[in-house]
Amino acid sequence: MKVRVTITLKAGVLDPQGKAIEGALRGLGFAGIDGARQGKIVDLALAETDPDKARAAVADMCEKLLANTVIENYDIAILG
Amino acid sequence: MRSAVVLFPGSNRDHDMVKALHSVTGVEPTVVWHQDASLPDVDLIVLPGGFSYGDYLRCGAIAARSPAMLDVAKKAKAGVRVLGVCNGFQILTEAGLLPGALMRNAHLRFVCKEVKLEVTNNDTDFTRAYAKGQVIRCPVAHHDGNYFADPETLARLEGEGRVAFRYAEGTNPNGSINDIAGILNEEGNVLGMMPHPENLIEALHGGLDGRGLFESVATSLAA
């Protein structure tokens, strides 16, 4: 089973990399940008075939390693 | 004072730390490989600076889950003093031994220079050799030293005197909230700091400002 974890900074946590991206986009002449926040994606290939069990296992992985929940949120998507 | 320095793949300030500990305490520290599940019985465990695991995932994230760190957590709970410098501070926050997180420097650049540190609290086992409010020199070298904590955590840290060091005289090099450079855990036996006191130990370094930290720990043990 393929599972995608998307890790983003929590709202209110300063994202200097996002700010730099935003500035660079403006510099390229893209108009109407109200903000840019960056994060990361981890794609996992799991032996588990039950989506609920896979989701629970990945949530545990997020809490223990993949995300730093002091500053980050995570979202789990089953890709099939 | 017996001490141990934990070595991770990518540590690079371990030699400086070993030399500093030897110089101040007169005893050669034990170097422990991160895969060792059991550390020797020592009075001080130090996590040195560097780029453990190439800063993959997040700075200190992988190292914080190594076998040695599980034992460090156990020993910290039992009251053993633990010092994390730079990457060591990042590892301590990732391991949950210190609150908050160290984020990318606000200006996004690696910073390698000398800063001024105010000894915000000198009533700790790591800072007693200094005077309260004393300003010392200390080098920094990091890309991710921008300390962040939520408002409640920050209020607790400040209220409980757990900010040991603060960047002083406008030298905050990374955007750290409240100019925080080093913090203690609730019990006061774990200190994490971004600056490198181990690099101002001998006259040849250009100053002795870092010695007080190691002398404080040694004195606290003798007391």
Boltz contact constraints between the chains, C-beta under 6 A:
constraints:
  - contact:
      token1: [A, 16]
      token2: [B, 104]
      max_distance: 6.0
  - contact:
      token1: [A, 16]
      token2: [B, 106]
      max_distance: 6.0
  - contact:
      token1: [A, 16]
      token2: [B, 108]
      max_distance: 6.0
  - contact:
      token1: [A, 20]
      token2: [B, 108]
      max_distance: 6.0
  - contact:
      token1: [A, 68]
      token2: [B, 58]
      max_distance: 6.0
  - contact:
      token1: [A, 68]
      token2: [B, 101]
      max_distance: 6.0
  - contact:
      token1: [A, 70]
      token2: [B, 101]
      max_distance: 6.0
  - contact:
      token1: [A, 71]
      token2: [B, 101]
      max_distance: 6.0
